[in-house]
Amino acid sequence: MARDVRRRAPAGPKPRLRTLATAVAAIFVVVGVLGFVPGITTGYGDMTFAGHHSEAKLLGLFQVSILHNLLHLLFGLAGLVLARTVAGARLFLAGGGAVYLALWLYGFGIDRESAANVIPVNDADNWLHLVLGFGMLALGLLVSNDAGTGGRLDTPLDRP
């Protein structure tokens, strides 16, 4: 009796877009964790769950709260899951970039001393959100493994 032995072809290199999305997502996870580390987060004892009254600052610069740190963690974990496919990586980077641009507009438009500043954000956060928004959007929309090779560029729905 002959056995049908099919060997799976070895996987090729991980698409650049997936690698970048994984790296960005991992950074968000690390930042979310570091937001809960006293010393790395100054004013740790003054951290609130949410709102502009939180005096905690990641690296002494970026205003954070428990909610803010949890959002970084969840966003990073979602990115790690989405980065398993090219389509998911593109969604995480481009969609996340759009979210961060919206967050920049939110931080720019609200009265930071009001209850609307629930996340909370300060000037350093706003500049970072602007850079993250454009950076992630550019990565999500422009990175392709076949760019510059004369090959077909991947499409948003390409798998692995």
Helices and strands as residue ranges (DSSP letters): H 16-34, E 41-42, G 44-46, E 57-58, E 62-63, H 66-82, H 86-90, I 91-95, H 96-109, H 123-142
